[in-house]
Amino acid sequence: MKRTIPIIIAAVAGLVMVVAFFVPPLIDWRETAEEWFNILAAVAMILGGASILAMHLRRISDQKRGWGFSLVTLIAFAITLSVGLFKVGVPPMAEYPDRPWTGEYITHGAPLWWIFQYLIVPITATMFSLLAFFVASAAFRAFRAKNAEAVLLLGTAFIVLLGRSYAGTLLTGWVPESYAALTLPGMTDTIMGVFNTAGQRAIMIGIALGIASTSLKILLGIDRSYLGNRH
Amino acid sequence: MIDALIQLDRRWIFLAMFLAVAIPVLLQPELPEQPTPIVQSVFDRIENLPSGSRVLMALDYDPASRPELGPMTRALTRHSALRGHRLFYITLWPTGVPMIDEATDILETEFADQYHYGENYLNLGYGAGQEAAIKLICTDLTKLFPADSRGRPFALWEIARGVNSLQDMDLTISIGAGYPGTKEWVQYAATPYPAIDLVAGVTGVSAPPQYPYYPQQLIGMLPAIKGAAEYEAALAARYGTAGEALPALLDERLAELSGPQRTRESITVEMAEAAGIEMAQVRRVLDGRINCLPRAEIKAFARVLEIEAEAILNAAIQDGADYSEDRDYPSNYLNYAHSDYQDALKRMAPQLSAHLLMLVLIVLGNVIFFLQRRRGVLP
């Protein structure tokens, strides 16, 4: 029963989506399925929160290596959740001054806004910025012209790196307008618009066929991996 | 020498990258940009929509991608506002809500006179459900967004009249950093519903997979910070005037007139009072953020500064303002060629030096590689 019902739900929901695409009168069914999906997606966020809580509590109780980080995670989680959920420090809306909790939860100057602006923004921006340093290090140590394919890759990288910056315009700005395709920005556009597009299309079609076959397997109950390892 | 390079501590590379980015950020050299066709298509689409058209902006990114995607959000918001379009903001990312606030802040400051919440812009906030959310709003917007971010039912807002689904929008702009993002908007909105016109702005890493969609499913695209810089250049060419003649003239007169009795600040107050405008607006004129003035303002400034109105008019014309055929400007006509409105263009110099450093490092790495091969150290 624990296996059969989820398989039936998945098959019915999936078939409704497929059939409604080709039969317009069934569009209401599809919309209902989509609404259910949105409700489930919102509930999944709660489940995700509960899962984080359980995982880190276990790490702390087992005193596993790095359990201090789990403690910090849980404290940050609890503070952010409570500050946002209870709209701490959020003034009521101007239209309803005597009704608390009517204000927007991320009102300018409120604690949640403060957490976002002065913690989340700089932390995530820092993490993303670190990428530049590691890419530079990798360019020095790993980007080698070992074979013909690597030489092609290197050549393309050179053209795109120059063509996507002012250096490309500066170096090949003297090329006449009629030969614009031979400038570095022109060659970059050709690489992105022709070679890249052709490669991406091939990948996308391959993925789409893979998704179609996997979806059919799920709809027919052949692939049950989404039910978890035990199934 | 070669041995030293082989043993090079990677912290030296980190330092070089830091300097390559930090020096141009501090010096802020200006590099010109020309819009490429893929960017110009986005600009033309927004420019050619009739004033008052409905534009939905989906800001599907978080603070990690904000430095790359924030400038294009601002440029697209400014351009849409300059054309008088009605704007709807949504996000499919839970951490994207403050990105909407950043965009609406522009409407509340630079376009405060024309833009009023609920009349010509609306913040619908976060919608859960990724691609299913997109599919849902294609046929019924209120099923995902029954109310705006302030909790008021969607249908009660003036801007919501006649809007039932995404298909009622004249243009949809997807600014995305990943999943769900532009790819999902193409697959679940623009492709099955040809009535939905879609343009996009994406990060550098997610740009290549979107190219196959241009120009059929995507009318145009702003790829990464360079795309944003090209868009800012297009915006500056259409809604901005380069030049320093007007700020220089006003600065010179202020210096000449100011003294112990009449300070620079007091003259500025006089200018604001004479023209009937806010002090902040006069400051924008003085620093070049506004350099196309209404004729009435020119006359008022001329009286206070004790010069001919013709002199101010000529300085504005020298900067690029057009007063031919009795043309006049509104009081808050901002100069989008001013560096304050060119966040992406400012980042092109650090990008250039970082790219050059990368090339140098690749070359250096390969030189070492081939020397090691020659020595027989490597196979």
Interface residues (C-beta under 8 A of the other chain):
Chain A: F21 I27 R30 E31 E34 E35 F37 N38 A41 A42 M45 M93 T102 E104 I106 H108 W113 F116 Q117 I120 V121 T124 A125 M127 F128 A132 F133 V135 A136 S137 A139 F140 R141 A142 F143 R144 A145 K146 L154 A157 F158 L161 L162 R164 S165 Y166 A167 T169 P185 D189 M192 G193 N196 T197 Q200 R201 I203 M204
Chain B: L8 R10 I13 F14 A16 M17 F18 V21 L31 P32 E33 Q34 T36 D62 P63 A64 S65 R66 P67 P94 T95 V97 P98 D101 G127 A128 G129 Q130 A132 A133 K135 L136 T139 D140 K143 L144 S149 R150 G151 P192 A207 P208 P209 Y211 P212 P223 A224 K226 M348 A349 Q351 L352 A354 H355 L356 L357 M358 L359 L361 I362 L364 G365 N366 F369
